[in-house]
Amino acid sequence: MQDQHHELIEALNATPEILQGLLSKVTLEQARSAKGGDENWSVGEVICHLRDAEEISLGRVKTVRDQDCPRIARYDQEVLARERNYREDDPHAALEAFADFRKQHTAVLSGLSAEDWDRSGEFEAFGKMTISAHTIHKLYHDSVHCAQIARQLLAVKPTK
């Protein structure tokens, strides 16, 4: 029998490896210069965004797990990018932090019962959302940004 929750967790665990592969030979200069996407963020800025979105998601999942239908406020990613100075941050350090937050996140998910996956919160940005739906949204978010990073890096001149 298919275990959808296990598959979701395994897919979440794959993202840090994908990002490590994409960034394995990328210099700091390349990560800061390869820009694109709706926000026109550099690869480094996208990695910082993923790190912070993961930290926030970890907190949200714990809140929904621990409270009955909590209200989950939206956050402004542009404000966060300015406050945390994504442009100057080290993308490799941000990737390590992302991987750590993701490990914590998947540990929380691994400890959920089948009923817990159906617990929901009222997300200001999305409406009522279960932990399961939130996890699927995280996978969507991961894939969109991994593709964005891959496209941006294709446009960068390789180092010699």
C-alpha positions, 0 to 999 in steps of 0.5 A: 500500500502506498504511504503518501506521507512517507513519499511527501517526506522523502520528496522534501528530503530530496530538495537539499540534495538537488540544491547542493548539486546545482550549487556544487561548482557555483562561485559566490560571484556567480550566485550573486550575478545569476538573476531572474524570476518574478522578483529578479533575485539572484541565485543567492537571494533565492537560496536565502528565500528558501532558507527563510521560507523553510524556517517559517514553514517549520514553525507553521507546521508545529503551530498547526500540529499543536493548536486547534485551527490556528490563524497563520499570518502571511509574511512579506518576502520582500521585506524579509529579503531587505531585513536579512540582506539577502544580496550580501548573504553567503548562499552556501551558508544559507543552503546549509541552514535550509538543509538544517531547517528541512531536516527539523521539518521532516522530523516533525512530519515523521512524528505525525499520526495519520490524523495529525496530517489532517489538522488545519490552520487558517492561513491568511495567504491561502485560507484553511489548509491542512498539514498535508496540503501545506506539505504539498505546497512546500514541494511546489515551492521547492520545485519552482525555485529549483527550476528557477535556479537551474535556468539562472545558472544556465545563463552564467558563464562557467569558471575556468 
